[in-house]
Amino acid sequence: MKSRKSILSSVLILMAAVLIVSCVTKSHVPTEDEPLYGTWLNEEYEENTDEGSMRIFYPDGKVMHYGKKSDPEPRWECRFTIEEKWTDQEGNIYYNVLSKCGSPPYNESRASSYRISIKIHPSGDVMESVAYQGTYYQEIRPDDLRYKIHYRQ
């Protein structure tokens, strides 16, 4: 009887471990209509030499960063992967995104990796974000020097 309980306990522990690992490592599978996709603008950032004022997120995993809305060519070209997505109780949608960016044309071997924590308001027209080079995603805080806010166009 003891060995049966021991085997049952071991099986239950193994099943719990598999469930936990599969939940942790399971990345978000994006749909064609993610709220993240589209054009986001904040003209106050037009003089920002790092990113610029306009970002366009495409469903194929491409992001284009423009210095100004009127610029014909992007300042940065990136590839991104949505690693996590969730919605909080207020209806804010959060994304953790791994992005690799470089000057156009995009070249994977010259790209720099960034982690971007993104929050899209329930209205769908405000995006707050923090982008940084690191190994862990960070909280989105307006007092962070890397904090950005953009508005859907």
PAKEKE-940576 format. One record per residue: residue in one letter; x, y, z of N, C-alpha, C, CB in turn. Coordinates in pm, 1 decimal. Glycine has a CB too. Layout:
BEGIN
(rec A, (X, Y, Z), (X, Y, Z), (X, Y, Z), (X, Y, Z))
...
This chain:
BEGIN
(rec M, (80.4, -119.4, 0.0), (0.0, 0.0, 0.0), (85.7, 127.2, 0.0), (-92.0, -1.0, 119.2))
(rec K, (195.3, 121.0, 79.4), (284.5, 236.3, 85.5), (345.9, 265.6, -51.2), (394.9, 212.7, 188.8))
(rec S, (386.2, 160.7, -122.8), (449.0, 181.3, -252.2), (348.7, 237.2, -353.2), (508.9, 50.1, -303.5))
(rec R, (223.1, 198.4, -343.8), (119.3, 251.2, -432.6), (100.4, 401.3, -407.3), (-14.9, 174.9, -411.8))
(rec K, (96.5, 441.8, -280.3), (83.3, 584.2, -245.5), (205.5, 662.0, -292.4), (64.2, 602.0, -92.9))
(rec S, (321.6, 601.6, -278.5), (444.7, 665.7, -321.3), (444.7, 686.1, -472.9), (566.2, 582.2, -278.2))
(rec I, (401.8, 585.5, -547.1), (395.1, 597.1, -693.3), (292.9, 702.3, -732.9), (359.5, 461.2, -757.7))
(rec L, (176.5, 701.7, -669.6), (72.3, 800.2, -698.7), (121.2, 941.2, -668.8), (-54.5, 770.2, -617.7))
(rec S, (188.1, 958.3, -556.4), (243.3, 1089.5, -520.7), (345.6, 1135.1, -624.3), (308.1, 1084.7, -380.9))
(rec S, (432.0, 1043.8, -665.0), (534.2, 1077.6, -764.6), (471.0, 1117.7, -897.2), (629.3, 959.3, -785.8))
(rec V, (369.0, 1045.9, -939.0), (299.8, 1077.5, -1064.5), (233.6, 1215.2, -1055.5), (193.8, 969.0, -1097.4))
(rec L, (168.1, 1243.5, -944.3), (102.5, 1373.4, -926.3), (204.0, 1487.1, -926.3), (22.2, 1375.1, -795.7))
(rec I, (316.2, 1467.7, -860.2), (420.5, 1570.7, -857.7), (476.1, 1592.2, -998.4), (534.4, 1531.3, -759.9))
(rec L, (500.1, 1485.2, -1071.1), (550.3, 1495.8, -1207.9), (449.6, 1567.7, -1297.8), (581.5, 1356.5, -1264.2))
(rec M, (322.5, 1534.5, -1284.5), (218.5, 1601.3, -1365.1), (213.3, 1749.9, -1332.6), (79.8, 1536.7, -1340.2))
(rec A, (223.4, 1786.1, -1206.7), (221.7, 1927.4, -1167.1), (342.7, 1999.8, -1224.4), (219.2, 1941.0, -1013.2))
(rec A, (459.4, 1935.8, -1219.8), (580.1, 1997.6, -1274.2), (567.6, 2020.1, -1424.1), (702.3, 1911.0, -1244.3))
(rec V, (515.6, 1921.2, -1496.1), (497.0, 1935.2, -1641.5), (400.0, 2048.2, -1672.0), (445.5, 1803.2, -1703.1))
(rec L, (292.4, 2057.5, -1597.0), (194.4, 2163.0, -1616.6), (255.7, 2300.1, -1592.5), (75.0, 2142.1, -1524.7))
(rec I, (331.6, 2314.8, -1486.1), (395.5, 2442.8, -1453.9), (494.4, 2481.9, -1562.9), (466.9, 2435.1, -1317.5))
(rec V, (578.6, 2389.5, -1604.3), (678.5, 2419.0, -1707.6), (611.2, 2454.2, -1839.3), (773.3, 2299.5, -1727.0))
(rec S, (506.2, 2383.3, -1875.9), (440.3, 2412.8, -2003.5), (373.4, 2547.8, -2000.9), (338.1, 2305.7, -2037.0))
(rec C, (321.5, 2590.7, -1887.3), (259.2, 2723.0, -1877.1), (363.9, 2832.9, -1882.6), (178.0, 2734.6, -1747.7))
(rec V, (476.4, 2811.4, -1818.4), (581.1, 2912.4, -1813.8), (647.1, 2929.5, -1949.1), (685.0, 2876.3, -1709.6))
(rec T, (672.5, 2822.0, -2019.8), (746.7, 2831.2, -2144.8), (657.4, 2852.3, -2266.2), (828.2, 2707.6, -2164.0))
(rec K, (527.8, 2844.7, -2249.8), (436.1, 2860.5, -2362.0), (429.5, 3007.4, -2401.3), (295.3, 2806.8, -2326.6))
(rec S, (473.1, 3041.2, -2521.6), (467.4, 3180.0, -2565.2), (331.8, 3206.7, -2629.8), (582.9, 3212.2, -2664.0))
(rec H, (298.2, 3332.3, -2637.3), (170.8, 3373.7, -2694.9), (173.1, 3350.3, -2845.6), (141.5, 3522.4, -2663.0))
(rec V, (67.8, 3293.4, -2897.9), (53.9, 3276.3, -3042.6), (-32.6, 3392.6, -3092.0), (-10.2, 3134.6, -3080.0))
(rec P, (29.1, 3488.8, -3160.4), (-45.8, 3607.4, -3201.4), (-151.3, 3577.9, -3307.6), (49.3, 3712.0, -3253.0))
(rec T, (-256.3, 3658.6, -3304.9), (-360.5, 3650.8, -3405.8), (-340.7, 3767.1, -3504.2), (-503.3, 3655.0, -3340.2))
(rec E, (-415.8, 3768.0, -3610.9), (-402.9, 3873.5, -3712.2), (-454.7, 4009.6, -3663.4), (-477.9, 3833.0, -3838.2))
(rec D, (-531.8, 4009.6, -3554.0), (-592.8, 4134.7, -3508.8), (-547.6, 4174.8, -3368.0), (-743.9, 4122.1, -3511.9))
(rec E, (-420.9, 4151.6, -3336.3), (-368.1, 4192.6, -3206.2), (-384.5, 4344.3, -3189.8), (-218.0, 4151.2, -3191.8))
(rec P, (-424.7, 4390.0, -3071.7), (-436.2, 4534.1, -3046.8), (-304.0, 4608.9, -3065.7), (-487.5, 4557.7, -2906.4))
(rec L, (-192.9, 4540.0, -3057.8), (-60.9, 4601.4, -3074.4), (-37.6, 4649.4, -3217.5), (48.0, 4502.4, -3035.1))
(rec Y, (-93.0, 4578.4, -3315.2), (-66.0, 4608.6, -3455.2), (-125.9, 4743.2, -3495.4), (-121.0, 4497.8, -3544.7))
(rec G, (-49.6, 4815.1, -3577.0), (-97.9, 4942.6, -3627.9), (5.9, 5051.4, -3609.5), (-227.5, 4981.9, -3559.0))
(rec T, (-36.8, 5173.9, -3634.4), (50.6, 5290.6, -3628.0), (29.1, 5363.6, -3496.9), (25.4, 5385.1, -3747.1))
(rec W, (140.2, 5394.2, -3429.8), (139.8, 5462.9, -3300.3), (228.3, 5586.2, -3312.0), (189.5, 5368.5, -3184.7))
(rec L, (180.0, 5700.6, -3264.1), (251.3, 5827.4, -3283.2), (251.0, 5911.7, -3156.4), (188.8, 5906.4, -3397.9))
(rec N, (362.5, 5979.2, -3132.9), (370.2, 6086.5, -3033.9), (467.5, 6188.6, -3090.9), (416.4, 6033.6, -2890.4))
(rec E, (413.5, 6297.6, -3143.5), (495.7, 6398.1, -3211.0), (593.5, 6466.3, -3116.6), (407.3, 6502.0, -3275.8))
(rec E, (572.4, 6455.2, -2985.9), (666.7, 6512.8, -2889.4), (803.2, 6445.0, -2896.8), (610.7, 6501.4, -2747.6))
(rec Y, (809.7, 6325.5, -2953.3), (935.5, 6251.5, -2962.5), (1007.3, 6273.3, -3095.1), (909.6, 6104.2, -2943.0))
(rec E, (964.9, 6368.1, -3175.8), (1025.2, 6385.7, -3307.9), (1173.5, 6417.4, -3301.9), (954.3, 6494.8, -3382.1))
(rec E, (1218.5, 6478.3, -3195.4), (1359.9, 6511.8, -3184.9), (1439.7, 6404.4, -3113.2), (1376.5, 6643.2, -3113.7))
(rec N, (1374.9, 6295.3, -3072.3), (1442.1, 6186.5, -3002.2), (1525.5, 6107.3, -3102.4), (1339.4, 6094.3, -2930.2))
(rec T, (1656.1, 6113.2, -3088.0), (1742.6, 6045.3, -3183.8), (1743.1, 5893.8, -3165.3), (1883.3, 6098.2, -3172.0))
(rec D, (1697.2, 5845.3, -3049.5), (1698.2, 5700.6, -3026.1), (1587.3, 5629.2, -3102.1), (1684.9, 5671.7, -2877.8))
(rec E, (1466.9, 5679.2, -3094.6), (1353.9, 5605.5, -3151.5), (1271.4, 5684.1, -3251.1), (1265.4, 5559.4, -3042.7))
(rec G, (1247.9, 5808.9, -3224.3), (1160.5, 5886.7, -3308.8), (1018.4, 5887.7, -3257.5), (1163.9, 5834.3, -3448.6))
(rec S, (929.0, 5941.6, -3337.5), (792.9, 5967.6, -3291.0), (689.0, 5865.5, -3335.5), (750.8, 6100.9, -3337.2))
(rec M, (717.8, 5788.4, -3439.7), (615.1, 5698.6, -3492.9), (667.8, 5555.3, -3502.9), (567.5, 5747.3, -3631.2))
(rec R, (581.9, 5461.4, -3459.4), (612.2, 5318.1, -3468.6), (498.3, 5250.3, -3542.7), (632.7, 5254.3, -3326.7))
(rec I, (532.1, 5160.3, -3630.1), (429.3, 5081.1, -3698.3), (458.9, 4933.7, -3671.5), (425.8, 5111.5, -3853.5))
(rec F, (366.3, 4866.4, -3604.1), (377.3, 4723.3, -3574.8), (295.3, 4646.4, -3678.6), (328.2, 4691.0, -3428.7))
(rec Y, (358.8, 4552.7, -3746.5), (293.2, 4471.8, -3848.6), (269.0, 4329.3, -3797.6), (377.9, 4469.1, -3977.1))
(rec P, (161.9, 4264.1, -3846.7), (133.3, 4126.0, -3804.6), (242.4, 4024.4, -3839.6), (5.0, 4081.6, -3866.4))
(rec D, (329.5, 4057.5, -3936.4), (435.1, 3963.6, -3974.1), (557.9, 3971.5, -3883.0), (476.9, 3989.1, -4116.8))
(rec G, (548.6, 4051.4, -3774.5), (658.8, 4060.1, -3679.5), (759.8, 4168.7, -3710.5), (728.4, 3930.5, -3673.4))
(rec K, (721.3, 4262.5, -3794.6), (809.0, 4373.5, -3831.0), (762.1, 4500.0, -3758.8), (810.5, 4395.1, -3985.7))
(rec V, (858.9, 4582.0, -3715.5), (828.6, 4714.1, -3658.9), (916.3, 4815.4, -3728.7), (851.0, 4717.7, -3503.6))
(rec M, (858.0, 4925.4, -3767.9), (932.0, 5035.1, -3829.0), (921.6, 5155.9, -3736.6), (877.6, 5068.2, -3972.6))
(rec H, (1036.1, 5217.5, -3706.0), (1041.6, 5337.6, -3621.8), (1079.9, 5455.5, -3711.3), (1144.4, 5320.4, -3502.7))
(rec Y, (996.9, 5557.8, -3712.8), (1022.6, 5677.4, -3793.6), (1056.4, 5793.8, -3701.9), (900.1, 5712.0, -3883.0))
(rec G, (1153.1, 5875.8, -3743.3), (1189.5, 5994.2, -3666.0), (1074.5, 6092.4, -3659.5), (1312.2, 6061.5, -3725.7))
(rec K, (1015.0, 6117.6, -3774.8), (899.7, 6205.7, -3785.9), (792.2, 6135.2, -3867.1), (938.6, 6341.4, -3850.8))
(rec K, (669.7, 6175.2, -3843.8), (557.1, 6118.5, -3917.3), (575.5, 6135.6, -4068.1), (426.0, 6183.9, -3872.3))
(rec S, (639.1, 6244.5, -4107.8), (654.8, 6276.5, -4250.1), (777.4, 6211.2, -4314.3), (663.6, 6425.7, -4267.5))
(rec D, (862.1, 6143.6, -4237.5), (981.8, 6081.7, -4294.7), (944.1, 5971.0, -4393.6), (1071.4, 6024.7, -4183.0))
(rec P, (1006.5, 5970.3, -4511.1), (973.5, 5867.4, -4610.6), (1033.5, 5730.8, -4576.5), (1022.0, 5911.1, -4747.8))
(rec E, (1143.1, 5728.8, -4502.2), (1210.5, 5604.0, -4467.5), (1219.9, 5590.5, -4315.6), (1351.3, 5598.2, -4531.5))
(rec P, (1213.6, 5467.4, -4264.0), (1224.8, 5447.2, -4119.6), (1367.8, 5470.7, -4069.7), (1179.4, 5305.8, -4082.8))
(rec R, (1377.2, 5513.1, -3945.6), (1506.8, 5529.5, -3880.0), (1559.4, 5393.3, -3833.8), (1495.4, 5627.1, -3760.0))
(rec W, (1466.7, 5309.1, -3783.6), (1500.0, 5174.6, -3736.3), (1403.8, 5074.2, -3796.9), (1495.7, 5167.2, -3581.7))
(rec E, (1456.7, 4956.4, -3825.9), (1374.0, 4845.6, -3870.8), (1396.7, 4731.1, -3772.7), (1408.1, 4803.2, -4019.1))
(rec C, (1288.9, 4671.7, -3725.7), (1298.7, 4569.6, -3621.2), (1215.7, 4446.7, -3655.5), (1253.9, 4626.6, -3486.8))
(rec R, (1249.4, 4338.2, -3589.1), (1169.6, 4215.6, -3590.1), (1132.6, 4188.0, -3445.4), (1247.8, 4093.3, -3655.5))
(rec F, (1007.3, 4151.9, -3421.6), (965.4, 4130.6, -3283.5), (890.8, 3998.9, -3267.9), (877.8, 4246.0, -3236.4))
(rec T, (896.5, 3948.5, -3145.7), (824.9, 3828.3, -3106.7), (746.6, 3859.9, -2980.0), (922.6, 3707.9, -3084.9))
(rec I, (616.2, 3834.7, -2983.4), (535.3, 3851.4, -2862.8), (560.7, 3728.8, -2776.3), (381.1, 3868.7, -2896.3))
(rec E, (622.1, 3750.8, -2661.4), (652.6, 3639.0, -2572.0), (540.5, 3613.9, -2472.2), (782.5, 3665.1, -2497.8))
(rec E, (471.7, 3719.5, -2432.4), (359.4, 3705.3, -2338.9), (253.5, 3810.8, -2368.0), (408.0, 3716.9, -2192.4))
(rec K, (131.0, 3774.6, -2337.6), (19.7, 3868.5, -2348.3), (-80.2, 3833.7, -2238.2), (-47.6, 3863.0, -2491.2))
(rec W, (-133.7, 3935.7, -2172.4), (-238.3, 3913.3, -2072.8), (-320.0, 4040.9, -2057.9), (-177.5, 3870.0, -1935.8))
(rec T, (-435.0, 4027.1, -1996.3), (-525.8, 4139.6, -1971.9), (-550.8, 4148.4, -1822.5), (-660.6, 4123.3, -2050.6))
(rec D, (-543.6, 4269.6, -1767.0), (-569.2, 4285.7, -1624.2), (-718.1, 4310.3, -1599.2), (-485.0, 4401.7, -1566.8))
(rec Q, (-754.4, 4326.8, -1473.9), (-895.1, 4341.8, -1435.6), (-957.7, 4468.9, -1489.9), (-908.1, 4340.0, -1285.8))
(rec E, (-876.5, 4571.0, -1518.7), (-930.6, 4695.7, -1574.7), (-944.9, 4691.1, -1726.6), (-841.9, 4812.2, -1536.1))
(rec G, (-896.7, 4584.7, -1789.9), (-906.2, 4572.9, -1935.1), (-782.1, 4618.8, -2008.9), (-1022.5, 4650.4, -1983.6))
(rec N, (-675.7, 4657.9, -1936.8), (-548.7, 4691.9, -2001.2), (-487.3, 4564.4, -2058.0), (-450.6, 4761.1, -1900.6))
(rec I, (-433.2, 4574.4, -2177.5), (-368.2, 4459.8, -2241.5), (-217.7, 4480.3, -2231.2), (-413.3, 4443.6, -2391.8))
(rec Y, (-149.3, 4378.3, -2184.5), (-4.7, 4383.8, -2167.1), (64.0, 4287.1, -2261.8), (33.6, 4352.3, -2022.4))
(rec Y, (179.4, 4331.0, -2312.6), (263.8, 4246.5, -2395.1), (406.5, 4253.0, -2341.8), (257.7, 4289.8, -2544.1))
(rec N, (474.6, 4142.0, -2345.0), (620.0, 4137.3, -2330.2), (671.8, 4095.2, -2466.0), (667.2, 4037.9, -2214.1))
(rec V, (754.0, 4182.4, -2524.4), (798.2, 4165.3, -2661.9), (950.7, 4164.8, -2668.8), (740.6, 4276.3, -2751.3))
(rec L, (1005.9, 4068.3, -2739.1), (1148.2, 4067.7, -2768.8), (1164.1, 4127.3, -2908.1), (1209.6, 3922.5, -2759.9))
(rec S, (1244.9, 4231.3, -2919.0), (1261.6, 4301.7, -3045.7), (1409.6, 4308.9, -3080.5), (1200.0, 4443.5, -3038.9))
(rec K, (1440.4, 4287.1, -3207.2), (1577.8, 4300.8, -3256.9), (1576.5, 4409.9, -3362.5), (1633.4, 4164.7, -3315.4))
(rec C, (1655.7, 4515.7, -3339.1), (1649.4, 4635.1, -3423.1), (1785.0, 4673.7, -3479.2), (1592.7, 4750.4, -3344.6))
(rec G, (1777.1, 4738.3, -3594.6), (1895.8, 4792.9, -3657.5), (1855.5, 4895.5, -3761.2), (1980.5, 4682.0, -3720.9))
(rec S, (1954.4, 4962.8, -3816.3), (1922.7, 5059.2, -3921.3), (1886.5, 4982.8, -4048.8), (2042.4, 5156.6, -3946.4))
(rec P, (1795.6, 5038.3, -4129.5), (1751.5, 4969.1, -4251.0), (1863.7, 4960.0, -4354.1), (1630.6, 5040.6, -4311.9))
(rec P, (1865.2, 4857.5, -4436.1), (1775.2, 4743.3, -4433.4), (1812.7, 4650.3, -4317.9), (1779.2, 4667.5, -4567.9))
(rec Y, (1712.4, 4579.5, -4266.7), (1731.4, 4494.3, -4150.2), (1832.8, 4384.4, -4178.9), (1598.5, 4433.3, -4106.6))
(rec N, (1924.4, 4366.9, -4083.4), (2025.7, 4262.2, -4092.7), (2037.7, 4198.8, -3954.5), (2164.6, 4319.2, -4142.6))
(rec E, (1993.1, 4075.1, -3941.7), (1990.4, 4003.6, -3812.9), (2126.5, 4006.5, -3743.3), (1946.5, 3858.2, -3834.1))
(rec S, (2234.3, 3993.6, -3818.2), (2367.6, 3986.1, -3757.4), (2411.7, 4119.2, -3696.5), (2469.3, 3941.6, -3861.2))
(rec R, (2351.4, 4229.0, -3737.8), (2387.0, 4360.3, -3682.6), (2280.9, 4415.0, -3588.5), (2410.3, 4458.9, -3794.6))
(rec A, (2174.1, 4340.4, -3566.9), (2062.2, 4389.9, -3485.7), (2093.6, 4383.3, -3336.5), (1935.6, 4309.5, -3515.6))
(rec S, (2039.8, 4478.8, -3262.7), (2050.4, 4481.9, -3116.9), (1919.3, 4433.8, -3057.6), (2085.5, 4624.7, -3065.5))
(rec S, (1928.4, 4354.6, -2951.4), (1808.4, 4299.6, -2887.3), (1757.8, 4390.7, -2776.7), (1837.2, 4160.7, -2830.7))
(rec Y, (1626.6, 4406.2, -2772.9), (1559.9, 4484.9, -2669.8), (1441.2, 4406.5, -2617.1), (1514.9, 4622.8, -2724.6))
(rec R, (1412.2, 4423.7, -2491.1), (1289.1, 4372.7, -2432.0), (1198.3, 4493.7, -2414.5), (1315.2, 4297.2, -2294.2))
(rec I, (1073.5, 4476.7, -2455.3), (978.2, 4587.6, -2446.7), (857.2, 4540.8, -2367.6), (936.0, 4638.0, -2588.7))
(rec S, (828.2, 4613.1, -2260.8), (705.5, 4591.5, -2183.9), (605.2, 4693.0, -2235.7), (729.0, 4606.3, -2027.0))
(rec I, (488.2, 4645.8, -2276.6), (387.9, 4731.6, -2341.2), (254.5, 4718.5, -2269.2), (371.9, 4695.1, -2491.2))
(rec K, (187.2, 4831.1, -2255.2), (51.8, 4834.9, -2197.7), (-36.3, 4912.3, -2294.8), (50.7, 4901.2, -2053.4))
(rec I, (-146.2, 4849.3, -2337.1), (-243.0, 4916.9, -2423.3), (-370.1, 4936.7, -2341.2), (-271.7, 4834.4, -2555.6))
(rec H, (-414.3, 5060.6, -2332.9), (-532.2, 5095.2, -2253.0), (-657.7, 5030.5, -2311.2), (-549.8, 5248.3, -2245.9))
(rec P, (-759.7, 5011.6, -2228.1), (-884.2, 4947.5, -2274.4), (-947.1, 5015.9, -2396.1), (-984.8, 4945.3, -2161.8))
(rec S, (-926.7, 5147.3, -2409.7), (-980.8, 5220.0, -2524.9), (-914.0, 5175.3, -2654.8), (-962.6, 5371.2, -2505.8))
(rec G, (-792.8, 5118.1, -2644.5), (-719.5, 5072.5, -2762.5), (-642.2, 5181.2, -2833.0), (-813.0, 5010.9, -2858.2))
(rec D, (-644.5, 5304.8, -2780.0), (-578.4, 5412.9, -2851.2), (-459.8, 5474.9, -2777.2), (-677.3, 5518.5, -2880.8))
(rec V, (-418.2, 5415.6, -2665.2), (-301.8, 5463.8, -2591.2), (-211.3, 5344.7, -2561.4), (-344.3, 5536.8, -2459.0))
(rec M, (-82.5, 5360.5, -2594.8), (15.9, 5256.7, -2568.0), (128.8, 5317.0, -2484.6), (70.7, 5195.4, -2700.8))
(rec E, (154.4, 5255.8, -2369.8), (268.0, 5293.9, -2286.9), (370.3, 5181.5, -2297.9), (225.4, 5319.7, -2136.7))
(rec S, (499.7, 5217.9, -2293.2), (601.0, 5113.3, -2306.3), (731.4, 5153.7, -2238.8), (626.2, 5081.8, -2453.5))
(rec V, (810.0, 5051.0, -2210.8), (946.6, 5067.2, -2161.8), (1031.0, 4966.9, -2239.9), (957.3, 5044.4, -2003.8))
(rec A, (1134.8, 5016.1, -2307.5), (1224.2, 4929.3, -2384.8), (1364.2, 4938.1, -2324.9), (1225.7, 4969.6, -2536.4))
(rec Y, (1431.8, 4825.4, -2317.8), (1564.9, 4823.9, -2257.6), (1638.8, 4700.2, -2303.6), (1556.7, 4828.3, -2103.4))
(rec Q, (1768.7, 4704.4, -2290.6), (1852.0, 4589.3, -2320.8), (1878.8, 4518.4, -2188.8), (1985.9, 4631.1, -2392.9))
(rec G, (1817.6, 4405.3, -2171.2), (1832.6, 4329.8, -2048.0), (1774.2, 4191.8, -2065.4), (1765.7, 4402.0, -1930.8))
(rec T, (1774.3, 4116.8, -1958.5), (1726.1, 3979.8, -1968.3), (1585.5, 3961.2, -1914.0), (1819.2, 3888.6, -1896.3))
(rec Y, (1534.3, 4058.8, -1838.9), (1401.9, 4046.4, -1779.2), (1316.5, 4166.9, -1817.2), (1412.1, 4033.3, -1625.8))
(rec Y, (1187.4, 4143.7, -1828.7), (1095.0, 4252.6, -1856.4), (1077.8, 4336.7, -1730.8), (958.4, 4198.5, -1905.5))
(rec Q, (1049.9, 4464.3, -1750.2), (1040.0, 4555.0, -1637.7), (902.3, 4618.8, -1631.4), (1147.4, 4662.0, -1646.3))
(rec E, (870.9, 4670.2, -1514.9), (743.5, 4736.8, -1492.2), (737.5, 4866.0, -1574.2), (723.3, 4766.5, -1341.4))
(rec I, (620.0, 4897.4, -1624.1), (599.0, 5020.0, -1701.7), (565.9, 5131.4, -1602.7), (483.9, 5002.4, -1809.5))
(rec R, (658.9, 5225.8, -1589.4), (641.0, 5337.1, -1496.2), (672.7, 5468.0, -1566.9), (730.5, 5319.6, -1370.9))
(rec P, (584.3, 5567.0, -1557.2), (610.8, 5696.1, -1621.3), (738.3, 5765.2, -1571.4), (493.6, 5787.5, -1599.5))
(rec D, (785.4, 5732.1, -1451.8), (907.4, 5796.1, -1401.5), (1035.0, 5728.1, -1452.3), (906.8, 5795.6, -1249.6))
(rec D, (1022.1, 5619.6, -1528.2), (1137.0, 5551.5, -1588.2), (1185.7, 5635.0, -1706.8), (1099.7, 5405.3, -1633.3))
(rec L, (1314.6, 5658.4, -1716.6), (1368.6, 5739.5, -1826.4), (1344.2, 5678.2, -1963.5), (1516.6, 5760.0, -1806.8))
(rec R, (1318.2, 5547.5, -1968.6), (1292.6, 5478.3, -2095.7), (1144.1, 5472.0, -2130.1), (1349.2, 5337.6, -2090.4))
(rec Y, (1060.6, 5529.3, -2046.9), (914.3, 5526.1, -2064.9), (875.3, 5606.7, -2188.5), (841.6, 5581.8, -1938.8))
(rec K, (782.7, 5551.7, -2266.1), (726.6, 5620.7, -2383.9), (575.4, 5602.6, -2382.5), (788.4, 5565.3, -2518.3))
(rec I, (506.2, 5699.6, -2439.3), (361.7, 5689.8, -2458.5), (333.0, 5728.9, -2603.8), (282.4, 5782.1, -2356.3))
(rec H, (253.1, 5647.7, -2670.3), (214.7, 5672.4, -2809.9), (63.5, 5659.2, -2823.7), (287.3, 5573.8, -2906.5))
(rec Y, (10.4, 5720.3, -2929.0), (-133.9, 5721.4, -2952.5), (-162.8, 5661.2, -3089.0), (-191.2, 5865.4, -2942.8))
(rec R, (-267.4, 5578.2, -3093.8), (-303.1, 5511.1, -3218.9), (-344.2, 5613.7, -3324.1), (-417.0, 5409.4, -3195.7))
(rec Q, (-300.2, 5589.4, -3444.7), (-335.0, 5676.4, -3558.8), (-436.2, 5609.3, -3648.2), (-210.2, 5713.0, -3640.3))
